[in-house]
Amino acid sequence: MQRRNFIELSAVTALFLMTGCGSSDSGSSTPAPTPTTPATLTLKTGDPLNIPTLLDPTADAITGVKSYNLTIQESSHSFYNEVKTQTYGINGSLLGPTLLLKDGDKVDITYQNNLKEDTTIHGHGMHLPASMDGGPHQKIVAGSSLKATYTVNQKACTNWYHPHLMGKTAEHVYKGLAGMIILEDSESQALALPKTYGVDDIPLVVQDRIFDDNGELSYNPTNRDIMRGYRGDIFIVNGQVNPIFDAKTGLLRLRLLNGSNAGVYDFSFSDGRGFSQIAGDNSFLSSPISLAKVRLSPGERAEIVVDLSGDSNSTIKLNVTETIDARSATILSINVGNTASAVQNLPSTLTGTLDVVDESLSAKTRLFTLEGTGGGNPILTINNKEMDIDRIDERVPVNQTEVWEVTNTMNATHNFHIHASHFRVLDRNGLASAVAENEKGYKDTVIIPPNEKVRILIKMTDYTDTTLPYMYHCHFLEHEDAGMMGQFTVE
C-alpha cells in the first residue's frame, strides 16, 4: 500500500484533488484524503537549511578554462528520523551543487554517470550549442562520462540543470537529480543587491514528493497521474522539510526554483508581507516589482528580496500553496536575529538592456497546440504529434525574429519551455494587458492555464546545427515523457 502522507506544517487548509488533463472526469473535483502522519515514521523537520555547495573553480592559468566535475550517483538521504531513503544525487546524497558561471567564462563540465542506468544532464535556461544542451541526444551511458565545453554567453540569471532522458526525465528528477546555476555579468556585479551566497543570497529548490510506508520515494504513476501530473503531498526545499534559516541581514534575496514534476506553486509569507521580485527565468526585470505572492509552474524561477530589518528576534515563514490541489504548507522558517543590518533601498533600475518587444520585427508565426486524451493509454501531443526522437518538427532560421503562438486546448494547466534561447511574452488570449509585470523579462518557460493561448516573441541566435535539435515541450515532466515534446533545429 502506498501512503500519501499529507502533512500540515501551517494552518489547516482545504484539500481537493482536481482531475483534468483531458481525462474522462476532467473538470470534476473530489475531496482529498484527510492529512495523516505515519505511525512508525517521523519526518525530519526544523533542521538548519541546507545550502548547496557553491562550485566556483579557479580558471586554468594557461587556457583560462574553468573546470567542473559532477558525479551522478546512487545514494541515500534522511527525510525521516528512522530511515535512510534511497535517492540519486550529484556530488552528494540528493540534488547537486550550485554552479557559479560568469558571462564570458570558458567552462568545461564533466558529468560522470555512476548510476546503473543511462541519463542526461540538461542546462535548463542555458544558451548553448545543440551538441552541449544535454537533451535526449546527449545521453550519458551508465558507467561513462560526458563533457560539455562552451563559452558562457548570456545575461545574469538563475538557471538550473536536470536530467532530460527520453521517457525517464520525470523519474530521474524525482529521485533527486537537479541543481542550480547562477549566472553573473558585469551588470549584476555592479548592482547594490544582496549577493553573498549562503548569507543573504539563498538558493531554494522547491519540490513535492510521495513516500511509501517504509519511507522510500514512491514514483509509480498511474495513467491518471500521467495525465494530471505526478504531484506529491510533502513539500521539500533543498531536500528538507520545513528547515530553518538564521537571517543576519536586513535584506534577504531568495532564488526560488519550482523543481517539481507537476506542481504549480504560489509563494508567499505567512504574515502577508510584501516583497520585491527582481528577476525571472533569464534576466533581471527592468525594475523591482512589489508583490505579495508569486506563482511558478515547473521549471520557472523567480528572484525575490524581502525586507527583514523590522523583524529582529522573530520568525518569518515562507509558505507555498500548490494551486491545483489547493494544498498549503510552510516550507522555510526564517529566524531573524537582532543583528540584522540596516536596509538600503533596492536600485530603481535593475537592467536597461532588455530588447524592445516589437511584434513588427517578426518574420514568421508558428502555431503550437497542446492536446491530450486519457483513458487506458494516455496520449499527450503537440500539434497532434507525439515526440519522435528521429523527427525534426521545426527548422528555425538563425537570427530570425518569430512569434510562437501556443494554445492549450485542454481543461488543465500546462506550460511551455523552449531550449536554446529566451523569449518575451507578447500577450495572453490576445491581450497585452494580461501579461503580468513580473513576466516582462526574458523567459524560457511560460505557464498556460486551461483553454488559453499565449504568444511569445523569440529569436534564435549564435548557434546553428542542421542535424542536432533542441527541444520544446511542456515542463510538467510526466507530460513531457508521455509525448508532449517536439524538436527544432537552428539553421
C-alpha positions as CSV (number, residue, x, y, z in Angstrom):
1,M,0.0,0.0,0.0
2,Q,1.2,3.5,-0.9
3,R,0.9,6.1,1.9
4,R,0.4,9.6,0.7
5,N,1.5,11.4,3.8
6,F,-0.4,14.7,3.7
7,I,1.2,16.7,6.5
8,E,0.2,20.0,7.9
9,L,3.0,22.4,8.6
10,S,1.0,25.6,8.8
11,A,-2.7,26.4,9.1
12,V,-5.3,23.8,8.2
13,T,-6.3,24.2,4.5
14,A,-9.0,22.8,2.3
15,L,-7.6,19.9,0.2
16,F,-9.1,19.0,-3.1
17,L,-7.8,16.8,-5.8
18,M,-8.6,18.1,-9.3
19,T,-8.5,15.8,-12.2
20,G,-8.4,17.3,-15.7
21,C,-5.7,17.0,-18.3
22,G,-8.3,15.7,-20.7
23,S,-9.3,12.6,-18.8
24,S,-12.9,11.4,-18.8
25,D,-13.6,13.1,-15.4
26,S,-11.9,16.3,-16.5
27,G,-13.1,19.4,-14.7
28,S,-14.5,17.5,-11.7
29,S,-13.0,17.5,-8.2
30,T,-13.2,15.2,-5.2
31,P,-12.1,15.6,-1.6
32,A,-8.5,14.6,-0.9
33,P,-7.7,12.2,1.9
34,T,-7.6,13.5,5.4
35,P,-4.0,14.5,6.4
36,T,-2.3,11.7,8.2
37,T,1.2,11.1,9.7
38,P,2.8,7.6,9.6
39,A,2.5,5.8,12.9
40,T,6.1,4.5,12.7
41,L,8.0,7.2,10.9
42,T,8.7,10.8,11.9
43,L,9.6,13.4,9.3
44,K,12.8,15.4,10.0
45,T,11.8,19.0,10.3
46,G,13.4,22.1,11.8
47,D,17.0,21.3,10.8
48,P,19.2,24.2,9.6
49,L,18.6,24.9,5.9
50,N,21.0,23.0,3.6
51,I,22.8,25.4,1.4
52,P,24.1,23.6,-1.7
53,T,27.9,23.8,-2.1
54,L,28.8,26.6,-4.5
55,L,31.2,25.5,-7.2
56,D,33.3,28.4,-8.4
57,P,36.6,26.9,-9.6
58,T,39.8,28.8,-10.4
59,A,40.5,29.2,-14.0
60,D,43.3,27.2,-15.6
61,A,46.4,29.6,-15.6
62,I,47.1,28.8,-19.3
63,T,43.8,28.2,-21.0
64,G,41.5,30.2,-18.7
65,V,39.0,27.3,-18.8
66,K,37.0,26.7,-15.6
67,S,36.5,23.0,-15.0
68,Y,33.6,21.5,-13.0
69,N,33.3,17.8,-12.1
70,L,29.8,16.4,-11.4
71,T,29.3,12.8,-10.3
72,I,25.8,11.3,-10.7
73,Q,25.4,8.6,-8.2
74,E,23.1,6.4,-6.1
75,S,22.9,7.4,-2.5
76,S,20.6,7.7,0.5
77,H,19.1,10.7,2.2
78,S,17.3,11.4,5.5
79,F,13.8,12.6,5.1
80,Y,12.6,10.7,8.2
81,N,14.4,10.2,11.5
82,E,14.1,6.5,11.4
83,V,15.3,5.6,7.9
84,K,17.6,6.4,5.1
85,T,15.7,6.8,1.8
86,Q,17.3,5.6,-1.4
87,T,18.0,8.5,-3.7
88,Y,20.0,9.8,-6.6
89,G,22.4,12.7,-6.1
90,I,25.1,14.7,-7.8
91,N,28.3,15.1,-5.7
92,G,26.1,14.2,-2.7
93,S,23.0,12.3,-1.4
94,L,20.3,14.5,-3.1
95,L,20.3,17.3,-5.6
96,G,23.6,18.8,-6.7
97,P,25.9,21.7,-6.0
98,T,25.3,25.2,-7.3
99,L,27.4,26.2,-10.4
100,L,28.5,29.8,-10.5
101,L,29.2,31.0,-14.0
102,K,30.1,34.4,-15.4
103,D,29.3,35.8,-18.8
104,G,32.4,35.2,-20.9
105,D,33.6,32.3,-18.9
106,K,35.1,29.3,-20.8
107,V,33.8,26.3,-19.0
108,D,34.4,22.6,-19.1
109,I,31.8,20.5,-17.2
110,T,32.4,16.7,-16.9
111,Y,29.4,14.6,-15.9
112,Q,30.4,11.2,-14.6
113,N,27.4,8.8,-14.6
114,N,27.9,6.2,-11.8
115,L,24.3,5.0,-12.0
116,K,23.3,1.6,-13.3
117,E,21.2,3.3,-16.0
118,D,21.7,6.0,-18.7
119,T,20.8,9.6,-18.1
120,T,21.5,13.1,-19.4
121,I,22.0,16.5,-17.8
122,H,20.3,19.5,-19.5
123,G,21.3,23.1,-18.8
124,H,17.8,24.5,-18.4
125,G,17.8,28.1,-19.5
126,M,21.4,28.0,-20.8
127,H,22.2,29.5,-24.2
128,L,24.4,26.7,-25.7
129,P,25.2,24.9,-28.9
130,A,22.8,22.0,-29.5
131,S,25.6,19.5,-29.0
132,M,26.1,20.8,-25.4
133,D,22.5,21.2,-24.5
134,G,22.2,18.0,-22.6
135,G,18.9,16.9,-24.1
136,P,17.8,13.4,-25.1
137,H,20.5,13.3,-27.8
138,Q,23.4,13.8,-25.4
139,K,23.0,10.5,-23.5
140,I,25.4,9.7,-20.7
141,V,25.7,6.0,-20.7
142,A,25.8,4.2,-17.3
143,G,29.4,4.0,-16.1
144,S,30.7,6.6,-18.6
145,S,31.2,10.3,-18.7
146,L,30.3,13.2,-21.0
147,K,31.8,16.6,-21.2
148,A,30.1,19.9,-22.0
149,T,32.5,22.6,-23.2
150,Y,31.4,26.1,-24.1
151,T,31.7,29.8,-23.5
152,V,29.1,31.4,-21.3
153,N,27.2,33.9,-23.4
154,Q,24.1,35.3,-21.7
155,K,22.8,37.8,-19.1
156,A,22.8,37.3,-15.3
157,C,20.0,35.0,-14.2
158,T,19.2,31.9,-12.2
159,N,19.1,28.7,-14.2
160,W,19.2,25.0,-13.3
161,Y,20.4,21.6,-14.5
162,H,18.4,18.3,-14.5
163,P,18.1,15.0,-16.5
164,H,16.4,15.0,-19.9
165,L,16.5,11.4,-20.9
166,M,13.7,10.3,-23.3
167,G,10.9,8.8,-21.2
168,K,12.8,9.0,-17.9
169,T,13.1,12.7,-17.2
170,A,10.3,12.7,-14.5
171,E,11.7,9.6,-12.6
172,H,15.3,10.8,-12.6
173,V,14.3,14.3,-11.3
174,Y,12.0,12.7,-8.8
175,K,14.8,10.6,-7.4
176,G,16.9,13.7,-6.8
177,L,18.9,14.8,-9.8
178,A,18.8,18.6,-10.1
179,G,20.9,21.6,-9.2
180,M,21.0,25.4,-9.6
181,I,23.1,27.5,-11.9
182,I,23.8,31.1,-11.0
183,L,25.0,33.3,-13.9
184,E,26.6,36.7,-13.2
185,D,27.6,39.5,-15.6
186,S,29.1,43.0,-15.2
187,E,25.6,44.5,-14.7
188,S,24.7,42.1,-11.9
189,Q,28.0,42.6,-10.1
190,A,27.6,46.4,-10.1
191,L,24.1,46.4,-8.7
192,A,23.6,47.1,-4.9
193,L,21.8,43.8,-4.2
194,P,22.2,41.0,-1.6
195,K,24.8,38.8,-3.3
196,T,26.7,36.9,-0.6
197,Y,25.9,33.3,-1.3
198,G,24.5,31.4,1.6
199,V,24.3,34.5,3.8
200,D,21.9,37.0,2.1
201,D,21.6,35.3,-1.3
202,I,19.9,31.9,-0.8
203,P,19.0,29.2,-3.4
204,L,15.7,27.4,-2.8
205,V,14.9,24.3,-4.8
206,V,11.2,23.6,-4.0
207,Q,9.7,20.2,-4.9
208,D,7.0,17.8,-3.6
209,R,7.2,14.1,-3.0
210,I,5.3,11.0,-2.1
211,F,6.8,8.3,0.3
212,D,5.6,4.8,0.9
213,D,5.1,3.1,4.3
214,N,8.9,2.4,4.5
215,G,9.9,6.0,3.9
216,E,11.1,5.3,0.4
217,L,10.3,7.6,-2.5
218,S,7.3,6.4,-4.4
219,Y,7.3,7.0,-8.1
220,N,4.7,4.8,-9.7
221,P,2.4,7.0,-11.7
222,T,-0.9,5.6,-12.9
223,N,-2.4,6.6,-16.2
224,R,-4.4,9.2,-14.4
225,D,-1.3,10.5,-12.7
226,I,0.4,10.8,-16.1
227,M,-2.5,12.9,-17.4
228,R,-2.7,15.2,-14.3
229,G,1.0,15.2,-13.5
230,Y,2.5,13.4,-10.5
231,R,2.1,15.7,-7.5
232,G,3.3,14.8,-4.1
233,D,1.9,15.5,-0.6
234,I,5.1,16.5,1.2
235,F,6.9,19.7,0.2
236,I,10.7,19.8,0.4
237,V,13.1,22.7,-0.1
238,N,16.8,21.8,-0.8
239,G,15.8,18.3,0.2
240,Q,14.4,19.1,3.6
241,V,11.0,19.5,5.2
242,N,10.5,23.0,6.8
243,P,14.1,23.7,7.6
244,I,15.2,26.8,9.5
245,F,17.4,29.7,8.1
246,D,19.0,32.1,10.5
247,A,19.0,35.5,8.8
248,K,21.6,38.1,9.8
249,T,20.9,40.7,7.2
250,G,18.1,43.2,6.7
251,L,17.6,42.3,3.1
252,L,17.3,38.6,2.1
253,R,17.4,37.5,-1.5
254,L,15.7,34.2,-2.3
255,R,16.3,32.4,-5.6
256,L,13.1,30.4,-6.0
257,L,13.1,27.4,-8.3
258,N,10.0,25.3,-8.9
259,G,11.8,22.0,-9.4
260,S,8.7,19.8,-9.0
261,N,7.4,17.4,-11.6
262,A,4.0,18.9,-11.9
263,G,3.1,21.2,-9.0
264,V,2.2,24.8,-9.7
265,Y,3.2,26.9,-6.6
266,D,2.1,30.2,-5.1
267,F,4.9,31.5,-2.8
268,S,4.0,34.0,-0.1
269,F,4.8,34.8,3.6
270,S,2.6,33.7,6.4
271,D,2.0,37.3,7.7
272,G,1.0,38.5,4.2
273,R,4.0,40.8,3.9
274,G,5.1,42.1,0.5
275,F,8.4,41.6,-1.2
276,S,10.1,42.7,-4.4
277,Q,10.7,40.4,-7.4
278,I,13.9,41.4,-9.1
279,A,14.3,38.7,-11.7
280,G,12.5,35.9,-13.6
281,D,13.8,33.0,-15.6
282,N,16.5,34.5,-17.7
283,S,17.1,38.1,-16.7
284,F,16.5,40.8,-14.2
285,L,13.3,42.7,-14.5
286,S,13.6,46.3,-15.7
287,S,12.8,47.4,-12.1
288,P,11.7,45.7,-8.9
289,I,8.0,44.6,-8.8
290,S,6.1,44.7,-5.5
291,L,4.2,41.6,-4.8
292,A,2.5,39.6,-2.0
293,K,2.8,36.3,-3.8
294,V,4.5,34.9,-6.9
295,R,3.3,31.9,-8.9
296,L,5.7,29.5,-10.5
297,S,5.0,26.5,-12.7
298,P,7.5,23.6,-13.0
299,G,10.8,24.9,-14.3
300,E,10.2,28.6,-13.7
301,R,12.4,30.7,-11.5
302,A,12.0,34.0,-9.6
303,E,14.4,36.0,-7.5
304,I,12.7,37.9,-4.7
305,V,14.0,40.2,-2.0
306,V,12.3,40.5,1.4
307,D,12.9,43.2,4.0
308,L,13.6,41.8,7.5
309,S,15.0,44.9,9.1
310,G,12.0,45.4,11.4
311,D,11.7,41.8,12.4
312,S,14.5,41.3,14.9
313,N,14.1,38.3,17.2
314,S,11.1,37.0,15.3
315,T,10.4,34.1,12.9
316,I,9.1,34.7,9.4
317,K,7.6,31.8,7.5
318,L,7.7,31.2,3.7
319,N,4.6,29.4,2.6
320,V,3.8,27.5,-0.6
321,T,0.4,26.7,-1.9
322,E,0.1,24.0,-4.6
323,T,-2.6,25.7,-6.7
324,I,-4.0,22.6,-8.5
325,D,-4.7,20.6,-5.3
326,A,-5.0,23.6,-3.0
327,R,-2.5,22.3,-0.5
328,S,-0.5,24.7,1.6
329,A,2.4,24.4,3.9
330,T,5.3,26.3,5.4
331,I,8.5,25.3,3.5
332,L,11.0,27.5,5.3
333,S,11.1,29.2,8.7
334,I,13.4,32.3,8.8
335,N,14.7,33.2,12.3
336,V,15.7,36.9,12.3
337,G,18.4,37.8,14.7
338,N,18.9,41.1,16.5
339,T,21.9,42.0,14.3
340,A,20.1,42.4,11.0
341,S,21.8,45.2,9.1
342,A,20.1,48.4,8.1
343,V,18.3,48.3,4.8
344,Q,19.3,50.3,1.7
345,N,16.7,50.8,-1.0
346,L,16.8,48.5,-3.9
347,P,18.0,50.0,-7.2
348,S,15.1,51.6,-9.0
349,T,16.6,50.3,-12.3
350,L,17.9,46.7,-12.5
351,T,18.7,46.4,-16.2
352,G,18.5,48.6,-19.2
353,T,19.5,46.0,-21.7
354,L,16.3,44.1,-22.4
355,D,15.4,44.0,-26.1
356,V,12.4,46.1,-27.2
357,V,9.2,43.9,-27.6
358,D,8.2,44.8,-31.1
359,E,6.0,42.3,-32.9
360,S,6.5,44.1,-36.2
361,L,10.0,42.6,-36.2
362,S,8.6,39.1,-36.6
363,A,9.2,37.4,-40.0
364,K,7.0,34.3,-39.2
365,T,4.4,33.0,-36.9
366,R,4.5,29.3,-35.8
367,L,1.4,27.7,-34.2
368,F,1.6,25.1,-31.5
369,T,-1.4,23.3,-29.8
370,L,-1.1,21.2,-26.7
371,E,-3.6,18.3,-26.7
372,G,-4.2,15.1,-24.9
373,T,-6.6,12.2,-24.3
374,G,-6.9,10.0,-21.3
375,G,-8.3,6.5,-20.7
376,G,-6.3,3.3,-20.7
377,N,-3.5,4.7,-22.8
378,P,-2.7,8.4,-22.2
379,I,-1.6,10.3,-25.3
380,L,-0.1,13.8,-25.0
381,T,0.9,15.7,-28.1
382,I,1.9,19.0,-29.7
383,N,0.2,19.7,-33.0
384,N,-1.3,16.2,-32.8
385,K,2.2,14.6,-32.9
386,E,3.8,12.6,-30.1
387,M,7.5,13.1,-29.5
388,D,9.7,11.2,-32.0
389,I,13.4,11.5,-31.4
390,D,14.1,10.7,-35.1
391,R,11.8,13.5,-36.4
392,I,12.6,17.2,-36.7
393,D,9.4,19.2,-36.3
394,E,10.6,22.7,-37.0
395,R,13.5,24.3,-38.8
396,V,14.2,27.8,-37.5
397,P,16.5,30.2,-39.3
398,V,19.2,31.8,-37.1
399,N,18.7,35.5,-36.2
400,Q,15.1,35.5,-37.4
401,T,12.6,37.0,-35.0
402,E,9.4,35.0,-34.8
403,V,6.1,34.8,-33.0
404,W,5.3,31.4,-31.5
405,E,1.6,31.0,-30.6
406,V,0.9,28.3,-28.1
407,T,-2.6,27.2,-27.4
408,N,-3.6,24.9,-24.5
409,T,-6.7,23.1,-25.8
410,M,-7.1,21.1,-22.6
411,N,-9.1,21.6,-19.4
412,A,-5.9,21.6,-17.3
413,T,-2.9,23.8,-16.8
414,H,0.3,23.3,-18.9
415,N,3.4,25.3,-19.5
416,F,5.8,25.6,-22.4
417,H,9.6,25.5,-22.3
418,I,11.9,26.2,-25.2
419,H,15.6,25.3,-25.2
420,A,18.4,27.3,-26.8
421,S,17.2,30.8,-26.2
422,H,14.9,33.1,-24.2
423,F,11.7,34.9,-25.2
424,R,9.4,37.7,-24.3
425,V,5.7,37.2,-23.6
426,L,3.6,39.3,-26.1
427,D,0.1,38.6,-24.9
428,R,-2.3,36.2,-23.3
429,N,-5.5,35.4,-25.1
430,G,-4.8,38.4,-27.4
431,L,-4.4,40.9,-24.6
432,A,-1.0,42.5,-24.0
433,S,-2.5,43.9,-20.8
434,A,-2.9,40.4,-19.4
435,V,0.9,39.9,-19.3
436,A,1.9,40.4,-15.7
437,E,4.6,42.9,-14.9
438,N,6.8,40.2,-13.5
439,E,6.6,38.2,-16.8
440,K,8.2,41.0,-18.8
441,G,11.8,40.0,-18.5
442,Y,13.5,37.2,-20.6
443,K,11.8,33.9,-20.0
444,D,12.3,30.3,-21.1
445,T,9.1,28.7,-19.5
446,V,5.6,30.2,-19.6
447,I,2.5,29.0,-17.8
448,I,-0.6,28.4,-19.9
449,P,-3.9,28.0,-18.0
450,P,-6.7,25.7,-19.3
451,N,-8.1,26.5,-22.8
452,E,-5.9,29.6,-23.1
453,K,-3.4,31.0,-25.6
454,V,0.0,32.7,-25.1
455,R,2.0,34.4,-27.8
456,I,5.7,34.9,-27.4
457,L,8.4,36.8,-29.4
458,I,11.6,34.7,-29.9
459,K,14.9,34.8,-31.9
460,M,17.5,32.0,-32.1
461,T,21.0,33.4,-32.1
462,D,24.7,32.4,-32.3
463,Y,24.5,28.6,-32.8
464,T,23.4,26.6,-35.8
465,D,23.3,22.8,-36.4
466,T,21.3,21.2,-39.2
467,T,21.4,17.8,-37.6
468,L,21.3,18.1,-33.8
469,P,18.0,19.6,-32.5
470,Y,16.8,21.4,-29.4
471,M,13.5,20.7,-27.6
472,Y,10.3,22.5,-26.9
473,H,7.8,20.9,-24.5
474,C,5.5,21.1,-21.6
475,H,7.6,21.1,-18.4
476,F,5.1,19.1,-16.5
477,L,7.6,16.2,-16.6
478,E,5.0,13.3,-16.9
479,H,3.6,15.2,-19.9
480,E,7.0,15.6,-21.5
481,D,7.8,11.9,-21.0
482,A,4.3,10.9,-22.4
483,G,4.9,12.7,-25.7
484,M,4.2,16.4,-25.3
485,M,7.5,17.4,-26.8
486,G,8.9,18.4,-30.2
487,Q,12.3,19.1,-31.8
488,F,13.7,22.0,-33.8
489,T,17.0,22.8,-35.4
490,V,18.5,26.2,-35.8
491,E,19.9,26.6,-39.3
